[in-house]
């Protein structure tokens, strides 16, 4: 089974594997459903996390590999929040990110990026340690914000996805780079669509609770 998943194939002239193709498909479906606020997106997110955990392990992007474990857990959390979160337990609604969270996110981003990048560079054979770590931390924050349906999660994904496109082309993960280009487009669409559904701030109380 593992040999079949890792079998080299050519897709429109791009070298890839069956495993990466499955990751592409499940990832694209996941993000598209998230832009539509469809809870099934989290199911595809769980499958995608498993697939890409293996992909990133094989190319020594260990920070991204660890990120897939986080995606797995937060996909379960996101499904729960979208179905049963909020004061009335009928699912969270789109809301602006509470201003008090921005300094917290800033400190987390700087401290964890520097620490994780140093540890990867010092104790592993990881590639692109600080760039990989920075994008990983941004993704950690963006994923949590999405689970809470904070509108600005899409802004983080727009920036991170653009950077990921460059990194994955550099690592010869061409199909994955294209996937993140698709993610970038979907993130823009997601921001526009979620902004339309933004609940009035006075009637939203799904902050940290």
Secondary structure, DSSP 4 states (H G I P E B T S, - for coil): -HHHHT-EEEETTEEEEHHHHHHHHHHHHHHHHHHTT-TTHHHHHHHHHHHHHHHHHHTT-HHHHHHHHHHHHHHHHHHHHHHH-TTTTS----BPPPTHHHHHHHHHHHHHHHHHHHHHHHHS--SSHHHHHHHHHHHHHHHHHHHTTBTTHHHHHHHHHHHHHHHHHHTT-HHHHHHHHHHHHHHHHHHHHHHHTPPPGGG---S--
